[in-house]
Amino acid sequence: MRVMGLDVGSKTVGVAISDALGWTAQGIETVRINEEEGEFRIDRLKALAEEYEVDTIIVGLPKNMNNTIGPRGEASKAYGDLVQRELSIPVKYWDERLSTMAAERVLLEADVSRKKRKKVIDKMAAVMILQGYLDSQK
């Protein structure tokens, strides 16, 4: 069984999947959503969870630097709760402070163009969230 990692934003959800042994995370997709319109694309996550035989989902929880949870964190928790309800797969939350900034730094160091960075940044952030979780389990 595998673990799925999600980086939840208001317009996209980056998706990463662990290998079968739970050692490494790979980015697989960026799912477009529309938080304002209530379009959460749970159907796409369900298809991916079934395809990859996911048994746990890790949702990045963006905390403030003082460890409080702000509006974006509340939105991520609401999305994770919805995913758990609809997919009947356990959801865990992982502190994702600075994961998007770290992903951006990696892409900049790899000299990825701005246009390409915009397309993969959420997927890369999901990889960083999931890899952090996987590393903590060893």
PAGU-279998 format. One record per residue: x, y, z of N, C-alpha, C in turn; residue in one letter. Coordinates in pm, whole numbers, padded with zeros to 5 digits, always signed. Layout:
<bados>
XYZXYZXYZA...
</bados>
This chain:
<bados>
+00083-00118+00000+00000+00000+00000+00088+00125+00000M+00033+00231-00052+00108+00355-00067+00044+00469+00011R+00121+00576+00023+00074+00696+00091+00065+00808-00013V-00042+00886-00006-00061+01000-00097-00038+01128-00017M+00034+01222-00077+00055+01352-00015-00016+01459-00094G-00079+01555-00025-00153+01662-00090-00105+01799-00042L-00078+01887-00137-00053+02028-00107-00175+02104-00156D-00260+02147-00063-00390+02205-00096-00380+02357-00106V-00423+02409-00221-00434+02553-00240-00578+02587-00274G-00604+02713-00304-00741+02752-00337-00775+02723-00483S-00673+02702-00568-00696+02676-00711-00640+02543-00758K-00543+02489-00685-00482+02362-00725-00452+02277-00603T-00440+02147-00628-00395+02052-00526-00280+01974-00589V-00161+01989-00532-00047+01909-00576-00060+01771-00517G-00031+01668-00599-00045+01529-00553+00087+01456-00570V+00128+01386-00463+00247+01302-00466+00209+01164-00413A+00284+01063-00455+00260+00925-00413+00392+00865-00366I+00385+00783-00262+00506+00713-00216+00529+00590-00304S+00653+00540-00298+00678+00411-00361+00613+00303-00273D+00612+00180-00319+00542+00073-00248+00602+00047-00109A+00732+00076-00091+00797+00053+00037+00785+00171+00132L+00733+00285+00083+00717+00403+00167+00846+00476+00196G+00941+00469+00101+01070+00536+00120+01077+00670+00050W+01023+00677-00072+01038+00799-00152+00903+00849-00202T+00898+00980-00225+00776+01044-00276+00802+01092-00418A+00704+01074-00505+00712+01122-00642+00587+01206-00671Q+00609+01321-00735+00496+01403-00775+00428+01341-00895G+00296+01336-00893+00228+01274-01007+00132+01368-01081I+00077+01467-01010-00025+01547-01079-00056+01674-01000E-00102+01774-01072-00161+01893-01009-00306+01896-01053T-00396+01888-00956-00540+01885-00982-00595+02026-00967V-00663+02074-01068-00723+02207-01063-00854+02200-00986R-00869+02290-00889-00994+02300-00813-01039+02445-00815I-01158+02468-00764-01206+02606-00749-01276+02614-00614N-01199+02655-00515-01250+02661-00378-01375+02748-00367E-01374+02863-00434-01487+02956-00426-01615+02896-00482E-01602+02816-00587-01721+02755-00652-01757+02620-00590E-01676+02572-00495-01703+02442-00434-01669+02324-00523G-01577+02345-00618-01533+02236-00708-01402+02181-00653E-01410+02066-00583-01295+02014-00512-01229+01892-00579F-01288+01841-00686-01232+01732-00766-01197+01607-00683R-01282+01577-00589-01263+01457-00508-01265+01333-00596I-01340+01339-00706-01347+01227-00800-01209+01192-00855D-01129+01294-00886-00994+01270-00939-00903+01210-00832R-00914+01260-00710-00833+01204-00601-00872+01059-00575L-01002+01031-00583-01048+00894-00563-00990+00801-00669K-00990+00845-00794-00935+00764-00903-00785+00738-00881A-00712+00841-00840-00569+00825-00814-00545+00733-00694L-00626+00748-00590-00612+00664-00471-00636+00516-00506A-00733+00490-00590-00761+00353-00631-00650+00300-00721E-00606+00382-00817-00501+00340-00910-00372+00303-00836E-00335+00382-00736-00209+00361-00665-00226+00282-00534Y-00348+00234-00507-00377+00155-00387-00331+00227-00261E-00381+00347-00244-00344+00433-00131-00419+00389-00005V-00344+00381+00108-00410+00346+00233-00404+00458+00337D-00327+00565+00308-00318+00681+00397-00297+00806+00312T-00357+00916+00354-00339+01043+00283-00282+01144+00382I-00176+01213+00338-00113+01317+00418-00148+01452+00355I-00209+01538+00432-00246+01671+00384-00155+01773+00451V-00091+01856+00370-00006+01961+00425-00089+02061+00501G-00047+02093+00623-00119+02188+00707-00032+02312+00724L-00068+02421+00655+00014+02542+00665-00012+02616+00795P+00083+02604+00886+00072+02674+01014+00145+02807+01005K+00106+02899+01091+00179+03024+01104+00309+02996+01177N+00404+03088+01168+00533+03067+01233+00521+03056+01385M+00413+03109+01444+00393+03096+01589+00312+02971+01625N+00300+02880+01528+00235+02749+01544+00082+02755+01549N+00022+02870+01521-00123+02878+01514-00170+02840+01373T-00297+02812+01360-00353+02776+01229-00440+02892+01181I-00405+02946+01065-00477+03059+01008-00583+03013+00909G-00638+03106+00830-00743+03075+00735-00704+02968+00632P-00580+02975+00581-00537+02875+00482-00526+02737+00546R-00481+02734+00670-00474+02607+00742-00611+02549+00769G-00706+02635+00805-00844+02590+00827-00903+02533+00697E-00873+02600+00585-00923+02552+00455-00861+02416+00421A-00733+02398+00452-00668+02269+00426-00728+02159+00513S-00757+02191+00640-00821+02093+00728-00960+02055+00677K-01035+02154+00632-01169+02127+00578-01160+02037+00455A-01060+02064+00369-01042+01981+00249-01003+01838+00289Y-00911+01826+00384-00871+01693+00431-00987+01617+00492G-01069+01686+00569-01187+01621+00629-01283+01572+00520D-01301+01654+00416-01386+01615+00304-01330+01492+00233L-01200+01493+00209-01135+01379+00143-01155+01252+00226V-01133+01261+00357-01149+01143+00443-01292+01091+00440Q-01388+01182+00445-01530+01143+00441-01565+01075+00309R-01522+01134+00198-01561+01085+00066-01484+00960+00023E-01357+00947+00062-01275+00835+00017-01265+00722+00120L-01306+00750+00244-01295+00652+00353-01152+00600+00368S-01056+00693+00353-00915+00663+00372-00866+00757+00483I-00791+00704+00580-00744+00790+00689-00660+00907+00637P-00685+01026+00691-00611+01146+00655-00533+01192+00778V-00405+01222+00757-00321+01279+00861-00272+01414+00811K-00244+01502+00906-00198+01637+00869-00051+01650+00903Y+00021+01717+00814+00165+01734+00830+00200+01882+00819W+00274+01932+00917+00316+02071+00918+00396+02100+00790D+00344+02189+00708+00407+02215+00579+00467+02355+00570E+00493+02415+00685+00552+02549+00682+00672+02551+00590R+00672+02646+00499+00783+02673+00409+00804+02568+00300L+00714+02470+00286+00734+02367+00182+00729+02426+00042S+00639+02520+00017+00631+02580-00116+00756+02665-00143T+00804+02733-00040+00927+02811-00058+01046+02719-00086M+01052+02606-00017+01160+02510-00039+01152+02451-00180A+01031+02421-00225+01012+02368-00360+01057+02472-00464A+01020+02597-00440+01059+02705-00530+01212+02716-00538E+01277+02706-00422+01424+02715-00418+01488+02601-00498R+01436+02479-00481+01490+02364-00556+01474+02387-00706V+01358+02435-00748+01333+02458-00890+01421+02571-00944L+01443+02675-00864+01532+02784-00906+01675+02733-00921L+01720+02653-00825+01856+02598-00833+01873+02506-00953E+01764+02443-00995+01768+02357-01113+01750+02437-01242A+01740+02570-01228+01728+02661-01341+01602+02635-01426D+01493+02602-01357+01365+02579-01425+01301+02716-01452V+01253+02733-01574+01196+02863-01612+01072+02895-01529S+01040+03023-01518+00925+03068-01439+00797+03001-01486R+00779+02991-01617+00657+02931-01673+00645+02784-01631K+00756+02711-01638+00753+02570-01599+00739+02554-01448K+00802+02645-01371+00792+02639-01225+00647+02650-01182R+00574+02742-01245+00434+02763-01209+00351+02636-01228K+00388+02556-01329+00313+02433-01357+00343+02321-01259K+00462+02321-01199+00501+02206-01117+00519+02238-00968V+00507+02364-00929+00538+02402-00791+00449+02331-00689I+00321+02315-00716+00230+02250-00620+00261+02101-00608D+00292+02040-00722+00328+01898-00721+00458+01878-00642K+00555+01968-00662+00682+01961-00591+00663+01984-00441M+00575+02076-00404+00545+02099-00262+00482+01975-00201A+00395+01907-00276+00334+01782-00227+00441+01676-00203A+00541+01671-00291+00652+01577-00273+00725+01608-00143V+00752+01736-00117+00825+01774+00004+00745+01743+00131M+00614+01765+00126+00527+01732+00239+00531+01582+00265I+00509+01503+00159+00505+01358+00173+00641+01302+00215L+00749+01353+00157+00882+01302+00192+00914+01332+00338Q+00874+01449+00386+00894+01481+00528+00821+01382+00617G+00697+01349+00580+00621+01252+00657+00688+01114+00652Y+00725+01069+00532+00787+00937+00517+00916+00928+00597L+00998+01033+00593+01124+01033+00667+01099+01024+00818D+00990+01083+00865+00960+01080+01008+00916+00940+01055S+00876+00856+00963+00826+00723+00996+00936+00620+01009Q+01058+00656+00971+01170+00558+00976+01228+00546+01112K
</bados>
